[in-house]
């Protein structure tokens, strides 16, 4: 049977390899919002079209926060959020894998 440190190092190395493939990864949500601008004579606002912008919502110290996202960062943030969801799934899978390996080593 492998020593505890060797076993833990093996798990850590495997997890880090999988994690590298998921960078960047973020947690939160991205929302497109449409709202009027501040210009008094804006044709689009006058016609009811409104202007699209993006907000990123996240939790910080237990409080919900929002931040404006520049349009140029939307693709990067979208990919990072998808990677964040994949990371959460990976962590659940890794936990189950460790539990199963532990149970098998006790048999």
N, CA, C and O atoms as a DFTB+ gen file, in Angstrom:
428 C
 N C O
     1  1       0.832      -1.187       0.000
     2  2       0.000       0.000       0.000
     3  2       0.878       1.253       0.000
     4  3       1.918       1.294       0.657
     5  1       0.450       2.261      -0.736
     6  2       1.213       3.496      -0.848
     7  2       1.202       4.251       0.475
     8  3       0.271       4.137       1.273
     9  1       2.275       5.034       0.688
    10  2       2.262       5.860       1.886
    11  2       1.276       6.996       1.693
    12  3       0.885       7.314       0.570
    13  1       0.880       7.604       2.803
    14  2      -0.124       8.672       2.771
    15  2       0.357       9.857       1.936
    16  3      -0.414      10.394       1.140
    17  1       1.617      10.279       2.098
    18  2       2.141      11.420       1.345
    19  2       2.186      11.144      -0.147
    20  3       1.842      12.014      -0.948
    21  1       2.605       9.945      -0.530
    22  2       2.652       9.588      -1.946
    23  2       1.254       9.595      -2.543
    24  3       1.044      10.088      -3.651
    25  1       0.309       9.048      -1.807
    26  2      -1.088       8.996      -2.254
    27  2      -1.645      10.410      -2.416
    28  3      -2.259      10.722      -3.437
    29  1      -1.435      11.259      -1.423
    30  2      -1.921      12.639      -1.493
    31  2      -1.253      13.414      -2.618
    32  3      -1.908      14.207      -3.294
    33  1       0.035      13.197      -2.827
    34  2       0.755      13.894      -3.892
    35  2       0.234      13.472      -5.254
    36  3       0.092      14.301      -6.152
    37  1      -0.050      12.201      -5.410
    38  2      -0.603      11.697      -6.673
    39  2      -1.943      12.369      -6.965
    40  3      -2.181      12.835      -8.079
    41  1      -2.818      12.418      -5.957
    42  2      -4.128      13.060      -6.127
    43  2      -3.972      14.539      -6.461
    44  3      -4.664      15.060      -7.336
    45  1      -3.064      15.213      -5.763
    46  2      -2.848      16.642      -5.987
    47  2      -2.350      16.898      -7.407
    48  3      -2.826      17.817      -8.074
    49  1      -1.407      16.101      -7.868
    50  2      -0.876      16.280      -9.226
    51  2      -1.943      16.060     -10.291
    52  3      -2.024      16.813     -11.262
    53  1      -2.757      15.034     -10.108
    54  2      -3.832      14.763     -11.070
    55  2      -4.844      15.902     -11.090
    56  3      -5.303      16.323     -12.151
    57  1      -5.185      16.394      -9.902
    58  2      -6.156      17.475      -9.812
    59  2      -5.602      18.757     -10.443
    60  3      -6.323      19.462     -11.149
    61  1      -4.333      19.057     -10.192
    62  2      -3.729      20.269     -10.756
    63  2      -3.678      20.227     -12.278
    64  3      -3.859      21.254     -12.932
    65  1      -3.434      19.060     -12.844
    66  2      -3.434      18.930     -14.306
    67  2      -4.817      19.239     -14.872
    68  3      -4.946      19.925     -15.885
    69  1      -5.846      18.725     -14.204
    70  2      -7.213      18.996     -14.655
    71  2      -7.574      20.458     -14.452
    72  3      -8.266      21.052     -15.279
    73  1      -7.106      21.039     -13.351
    74  2      -7.405      22.440     -13.048
    75  2      -6.785      23.383     -14.074
    76  3      -7.425      24.352     -14.482
    77  1      -5.565      23.120     -14.493
    78  2      -4.892      23.981     -15.463
    79  2      -5.700      24.123     -16.748
    80  3      -5.700      25.183     -17.375
    81  1      -6.383      23.057     -17.135
    82  2      -7.185      23.084     -18.359
    83  2      -8.421      23.967     -18.206
    84  3      -9.042      24.337     -19.202
    85  1      -8.783      24.309     -16.965
    86  2      -9.998      25.096     -16.721
    87  2      -9.718      26.568     -16.417
    88  3     -10.623      27.296     -16.008
    89  1      -8.498      27.004     -16.607
    90  2      -8.183      28.410     -16.338
    91  2      -8.465      29.273     -17.556
    92  3      -8.203      28.828     -18.673
    93  1      -8.981      30.475     -17.400
    94  2      -9.419      31.081     -16.155
    95  2     -10.767      30.515     -15.718
    96  3     -11.566      30.080     -16.547
    97  1     -11.010      30.524     -14.415
    98  2     -12.318      30.085     -13.922
    99  2     -12.838      31.106     -12.922
   100  3     -12.101      31.606     -12.072
   101  1     -14.117      31.400     -13.045
   102  2     -14.768      32.405     -12.210
   103  2     -16.051      31.846     -11.629
   104  3     -16.581      30.843     -12.108
   105  1     -16.542      32.503     -10.594
   106  2     -17.815      32.123      -9.989
   107  2     -18.676      33.376      -9.908
   108  3     -18.230      34.421      -9.435
   109  1     -19.900      33.258     -10.372
   110  2     -20.832      34.376     -10.367
   111  2     -21.782      34.222     -11.534
   112  3     -21.983      33.119     -12.042
   113  1     -22.369      35.335     -11.958
   114  2     -23.249      35.285     -13.129
   115  2     -23.084      36.553     -13.943
   116  3     -22.786      37.627     -13.420
   117  1     -23.286      36.392     -15.233
   118  2     -23.166      37.489     -16.185
   119  2     -24.540      37.740     -16.786
   120  3     -25.197      36.815     -17.265
   121  1     -24.968      38.991     -16.756
   122  2     -26.299      39.333     -17.239
   123  2     -26.223      40.524     -18.180
   124  3     -25.539      41.512     -17.912
   125  1     -26.942      40.404     -19.290
   126  2     -27.070      41.549     -20.188
   127  2     -28.281      42.357     -19.735
   128  3     -29.372      41.814     -19.559
   129  1     -28.080      43.641     -19.552
   130  2     -29.177      44.532     -19.158
   131  2     -29.317      45.623     -20.204
   132  3     -28.338      46.017     -20.838
   133  1     -30.527      46.103     -20.380
   134  2     -30.773      47.191     -21.323
   135  2     -31.412      48.333     -20.559
   136  3     -32.454      48.178     -19.922
   137  1     -30.762      49.486     -20.638
   138  2     -31.268      50.640     -19.912
   139  2     -31.016      51.915     -20.700
   140  3     -30.161      51.951     -21.584
   141  1     -31.759      52.952     -20.374
   142  2     -31.567      54.210     -21.095
   143  2     -30.248      54.866     -20.687
   144  3     -29.731      54.639     -19.593
   145  1     -29.730      55.670     -21.580
   146  2     -28.489      56.387     -21.273
   147  2     -28.834      57.744     -20.645
   148  3     -30.001      58.059     -20.418
   149  1     -27.809      58.523     -20.377
   150  2     -28.024      59.812     -19.721
   151  2     -28.132      60.972     -20.706
   152  3     -28.387      62.106     -20.301
   153  1     -27.942      60.700     -21.982
   154  2     -28.016      61.782     -22.973
   155  2     -29.477      62.178     -23.195
   156  3     -30.312      61.316     -23.465
   157  1     -29.788      63.449     -23.087
   158  2     -31.193      63.874     -23.185
   159  2     -31.807      63.705     -24.575
   160  3     -33.020      63.529     -24.685
   161  1     -31.009      63.754     -25.627
   162  2     -31.556      63.677     -26.986
   163  2     -31.170      62.393     -27.714
   164  3     -31.028      62.397     -28.936
   165  1     -31.004      61.330     -27.002
   166  2     -30.601      60.059     -27.611
   167  2     -31.782      59.495     -28.407
   168  3     -32.861      59.268     -27.859
   169  1     -31.566      59.274     -29.696
   170  2     -32.624      58.772     -30.573
   171  2     -33.045      57.364     -30.167
   172  3     -34.236      57.058     -30.123
   173  1     -32.072      56.511     -29.870
   174  2     -32.386      55.129     -29.498
   175  2     -33.245      55.084     -28.236
   176  3     -34.217      54.330     -28.180
   177  1     -32.903      55.869     -27.241
   178  2     -33.684      55.884     -25.997
   179  2     -35.081      56.450     -26.235
   180  3     -36.062      55.960     -25.677
   181  1     -35.160      57.474     -27.057
   182  2     -36.454      58.081     -27.346
   183  2     -37.372      57.085     -28.045
   184  3     -38.586      57.110     -27.840
   185  1     -36.796      56.202     -28.877
   186  2     -37.582      55.194     -29.592
   187  2     -37.803      53.934     -28.748
   188  3     -38.464      52.995     -29.192
   189  1     -37.254      53.916     -27.543
   190  2     -37.463      52.785     -26.639
   191  2     -36.483      51.640     -26.820
   192  3     -36.664      50.579     -26.222
   193  1     -35.450      51.829     -27.632
   194  2     -34.501      50.744     -27.908
   195  2     -33.599      50.434     -26.705
   196  3     -33.287      49.270     -26.457
   197  1     -33.192      51.430     -25.981
   198  2     -32.281      51.305     -24.836
   199  2     -30.912      50.778     -25.259
   200  3     -30.713      50.365     -26.402
   201  1     -29.988      50.802     -24.325
   202  2     -28.602      50.413     -24.609
   203  2     -28.234      49.167     -23.809
   204  3     -28.543      49.064     -22.623
   205  1     -27.573      48.229     -24.470
   206  2     -27.168      46.979     -23.811
   207  2     -25.855      47.185     -23.061
   208  3     -24.930      47.828     -23.558
   209  1     -25.798      46.638     -21.884
   210  2     -24.558      46.588     -21.115
   211  2     -24.577      45.284     -20.314
   212  3     -25.593      44.590     -20.274
   213  1     -23.457      44.957     -19.682
   214  2     -23.336      43.687     -18.971
   215  2     -22.967      43.924     -17.513
   216  3     -22.165      44.800     -17.191
   217  1     -23.568      43.128     -16.644
   218  2     -23.262      43.163     -15.215
   219  2     -22.796      41.790     -14.769
   220  3     -23.316      40.762     -15.204
   221  1     -21.813      41.795     -13.898
   222  2     -21.324      40.580     -13.267
   223  2     -21.787      40.609     -11.819
   224  3     -21.489      41.556     -11.092
   225  1     -22.516      39.575     -11.391
   226  2     -23.006      39.474     -10.011
   227  2     -22.221      38.383      -9.290
   228  3     -21.957      37.316      -9.843
   229  1     -21.858      38.673      -8.055
   230  2     -21.081      37.729      -7.268
   231  2     -21.327      38.010      -5.792
   232  3     -21.910      39.033      -5.433
   233  1     -20.878      37.095      -4.942
   234  2     -21.001      37.276      -3.501
   235  2     -19.636      37.561      -2.905
   236  3     -18.641      36.913      -3.229
   237  1     -19.620      38.552      -2.020
   238  2     -18.395      38.923      -1.322
   239  2     -18.756      39.142       0.145
   240  3     -19.596      39.983       0.465
   241  1     -18.128      38.394       1.021
   242  2     -18.419      38.471       2.455
   243  2     -19.904      38.287       2.743
   244  3     -20.461      38.950       3.618
   245  1     -20.542      37.383       2.003
   246  2     -21.945      37.074       2.231
   247  2     -22.921      38.078       1.642
   248  3     -24.132      37.938       1.812
   249  1     -22.411      39.087       0.955
   250  2     -23.281      40.103       0.365
   251  2     -23.179      40.044      -1.157
   252  3     -22.102      39.847      -1.719
   253  1     -24.318      40.218      -1.803
   254  2     -24.338      40.199      -3.258
   255  2     -23.796      41.523      -3.782
   256  3     -24.188      42.598      -3.329
   257  1     -22.901      41.420      -4.732
   258  2     -22.278      42.592      -5.355
   259  2     -22.470      42.500      -6.862
   260  3     -22.664      41.417      -7.414
   261  1     -22.412      43.647      -7.512
   262  2     -22.496      43.703      -8.971
   263  2     -21.405      44.620      -9.493
   264  3     -21.032      45.597      -8.844
   265  1     -20.905      44.295     -10.659
   266  2     -19.882      45.123     -11.291
   267  2     -20.178      45.214     -12.781
   268  3     -20.617      44.243     -13.398
   269  1     -19.937      46.383     -13.349
   270  2     -20.097      46.570     -14.789
   271  2     -18.986      45.818     -15.506
   272  3     -17.844      45.802     -15.048
   273  1     -19.323      45.197     -16.630
   274  2     -18.344      44.461     -17.426
   275  2     -18.228      45.134     -18.788
   276  3     -19.218      45.214     -19.515
   277  1     -17.051      45.615     -19.146
   278  2     -16.870      46.177     -20.489
   279  2     -17.133      45.112     -21.554
   280  3     -16.814      43.938     -21.365
   281  1     -17.700      45.524     -22.640
   282  2     -18.086      44.611     -23.727
   283  2     -16.909      43.740     -24.187
   284  3     -17.107      42.584     -24.560
   285  1     -15.698      44.285     -24.163
   286  2     -14.523      43.533     -24.625
   287  2     -14.216      42.338     -23.725
   288  3     -13.613      41.363     -24.175
   289  1     -14.626      42.408     -22.457
   290  2     -14.328      41.321     -21.518
   291  2     -15.409      40.256     -21.454
   292  3     -15.221      39.231     -20.797
   293  1     -16.531      40.471     -22.116
   294  2     -17.650      39.522     -22.048
   295  2     -17.244      38.113     -22.496
   296  3     -17.583      37.154     -21.803
   297  1     -16.531      37.938     -23.629
   298  2     -16.151      36.564     -24.024
   299  2     -15.244      35.878     -23.002
   300  3     -15.415      34.690     -22.730
   301  1     -14.295      36.600     -22.440
   302  2     -13.377      36.023     -21.454
   303  2     -14.139      35.655     -20.191
   304  3     -13.941      34.579     -19.628
   305  1     -15.008      36.553     -19.750
   306  2     -15.783      36.292     -18.536
   307  2     -16.752      35.125     -18.741
   308  3     -16.929      34.294     -17.850
   309  1     -17.370      35.069     -19.905
   310  2     -18.290      33.955     -20.196
   311  2     -17.569      32.615     -20.146
   312  3     -18.072      31.653     -19.564
   313  1     -16.389      32.555     -20.756
   314  2     -15.607      31.309     -20.736
   315  2     -15.170      30.973     -19.321
   316  3     -15.212      29.810     -18.921
   317  1     -14.752      31.971     -18.561
   318  2     -14.330      31.740     -17.186
   319  2     -15.467      31.247     -16.305
   320  3     -15.254      30.415     -15.424
   321  1     -16.669      31.754     -16.536
   322  2     -17.827      31.289     -15.767
   323  2     -18.179      29.850     -16.121
   324  3     -18.526      29.059     -15.244
   325  1     -18.091      29.514     -17.398
   326  2     -18.322      28.122     -17.820
   327  2     -17.268      27.211     -17.196
   328  3     -17.585      26.121     -16.720
   329  1     -16.017      27.660     -17.198
   330  2     -14.949      26.879     -16.573
   331  2     -15.174      26.740     -15.067
   332  3     -14.852      25.705     -14.484
   333  1     -15.723      27.774     -14.440
   334  2     -16.029      27.709     -13.018
   335  2     -17.070      26.645     -12.718
   336  3     -16.962      25.933     -11.719
   337  1     -18.084      26.531     -13.581
   338  2     -19.090      25.483     -13.403
   339  2     -18.460      24.098     -13.583
   340  3     -18.792      23.158     -12.861
   341  1     -17.548      23.983     -14.556
   342  2     -16.851      22.712     -14.763
   343  2     -15.970      22.375     -13.563
   344  3     -15.851      21.209     -13.187
   345  1     -15.353      23.389     -12.962
   346  2     -14.506      23.161     -11.786
   347  2     -15.340      22.654     -10.617
   348  3     -14.920      21.734      -9.916
   349  1     -16.511      23.237     -10.398
   350  2     -17.374      22.758      -9.317
   351  2     -17.756      21.295      -9.532
   352  3     -17.786      20.511      -8.583
   353  1     -18.046      20.934     -10.776
   354  2     -18.376      19.539     -11.094
   355  2     -17.150      18.653     -10.857
   356  3     -17.267      17.561     -10.301
   357  1     -15.991      19.120     -11.274
   358  2     -14.750      18.367     -11.077
   359  2     -14.476      18.134      -9.593
   360  3     -14.058      17.042      -9.207
   361  1     -14.703      19.135      -8.769
   362  2     -14.463      18.977      -7.332
   363  2     -15.389      17.913      -6.736
   364  3     -14.970      17.121      -5.891
   365  1     -16.635      17.899      -7.176
   366  2     -17.561      16.863      -6.700
   367  2     -17.090      15.482      -7.144
   368  3     -17.105      14.533      -6.359
   369  1     -16.673      15.373      -8.401
   370  2     -16.190      14.092      -8.919
   371  2     -14.942      13.631      -8.177
   372  3     -14.791      12.445      -7.882
   373  1     -14.048      14.572      -7.878
   374  2     -12.817      14.222      -7.169
   375  2     -13.127      13.733      -5.757
   376  3     -12.492      12.797      -5.269
   377  1     -14.079      14.349      -5.113
   378  2     -14.458      13.925      -3.759
   379  2     -14.978      12.491      -3.784
   380  3     -14.590      11.666      -2.957
   381  1     -15.843      12.208      -4.725
   382  2     -16.398      10.854      -4.846
   383  2     -15.291       9.854      -5.163
   384  3     -15.271       8.747      -4.625
   385  1     -14.368      10.255      -6.045
   386  2     -13.262       9.369      -6.413
   387  2     -12.384       9.043      -5.206
   388  3     -11.997       7.892      -5.005
   389  1     -12.073      10.060      -4.408
   390  2     -11.240       9.850      -3.221
   391  2     -11.946       8.924      -2.235
   392  3     -11.325       8.032      -1.658
   393  1     -13.233       9.139      -2.049
   394  2     -13.990       8.276      -1.138
   395  2     -14.001       6.826      -1.618
   396  3     -13.835       5.903      -0.821
   397  1     -14.198       6.625      -2.926
   398  2     -14.210       5.264      -3.464
   399  2     -12.845       4.604      -3.337
   400  3     -12.746       3.432      -2.972
   401  1     -11.782       5.366      -3.642
   402  2     -10.433       4.800      -3.525
   403  2     -10.124       4.450      -2.088
   404  3      -9.478       3.436      -1.823
   405  1     -10.566       5.261      -1.168
   406  2     -10.345       4.988       0.254
   407  2     -11.070       3.703       0.668
   408  3     -10.507       2.841       1.343
   409  1     -12.315       3.605       0.251
   410  2     -13.087       2.400       0.586
   411  2     -12.452       1.143       0.008
   412  3     -12.407       0.104       0.668
   413  1     -11.959       1.239      -1.235
   414  2     -11.328       0.083      -1.867
   415  2     -10.037      -0.298      -1.157
   416  3      -9.709      -1.481      -1.064
   417  1      -9.294       0.698      -0.651
   418  2      -8.035       0.394       0.041
   419  2      -8.274      -0.283       1.392
   420  3      -7.388      -0.954       1.922
   421  1      -9.466      -0.104       1.940
   422  2      -9.800      -0.728       3.231
   423  2     -10.278      -2.171       3.072
   424  3     -10.309      -2.920       4.048
   425  1     -10.648      -2.562       1.868
   426  2     -11.161      -3.916       1.616
   427  2     -10.059      -4.943       1.573
   428  3     -10.326      -6.128       1.370
